[in-house]
């Protein structure tokens, strides 16, 4: 089931993605933002494990901003993991 996260502090407005049963990230799409960059990010993380994506992208900044589209993807994935953990507890 696709998950959607409303971004904060970036040009993109939202990120949608799905996670397979084995924890692999699929179907990553940014709504808004710099098309070339967000398409590139989506392509690079496709098929990666959620935890690896978080580790690689968390904390990346965009210029003077305290966050970025990659950082927001990491945040979205952490929120996803929290949501899934609550569902299964």
N, C-alpha and C positions, 0 to 999 in steps of 0.2 A: 504494500500500500504506500503510495507516495506521501512524503512528509514535506510540509512547507514551513519555512522560517522567514519571518519578516525581519529584514536586516536593519541595523541601526548605525548611523554615522558613515554610510557609504553612498556612492552614486546608485548602486543597485538597490532595488526596493525589496526583493525577496529572493530566496533560493529554494528550489524544489529538488528532491532527490529520493531515491529508494535504496534500501539496504536488503541484500539477499540474506537468507537464513544463516549463511556462513560468515556474515559480517562484512561482506564485500559491497562497496559503494557502487551504485549504478544510476543512470539517468539524471545526472546532475545538470541543472539548468538555472542560470541566473536570470532574473527579470530586471532589466535595466542594466546600467553600468557600461563600462567600456567593452564593446562586443568582442574585440580581438582578445583582450585579456581574460575576460570571463569564459569565453569559448576555450581558450588555452588551458585555463585552470580545470574546467570541466573535463577536457580530454585527458589531461595528465592524471587526474585522480580516479578516473573511470577504472574499475576493477581492483582498486586498492582496498585494503582493510581500513575500516573506520578509524581505529586507533592510530594507524600509521599516518593517515591524513591529518588527524588532529595534531600529532607530534610535529609534523613538517610545517604546518601552516599557522599554528597558534602563535600569536604575538607579532605577526608581520604587520607593519604599518604602511600607510599610504601617505607619503609626504609628511605634513605636519599633523595629520589626523591620528588619533590614538588607535585606530583600527584600519582594516582594509577588507576588500572582498574575500581574499583568502582567509584572513582572520575570522571574518564573519561565517565562512563555511565551517571552520573549526568550531566556532561557538555553536552553530546550528547542530553539528554532529554531537557535541557534548550534551546539548539540550535533548536531542533525540535519545541518547544513551540513558539520560536521567528518566525520561518518559517511559522507555522500555523497562527499566529497572523497577519503576513504580508499578507498572502493569503486571509484572511477574512476581511481586512480593506480597 
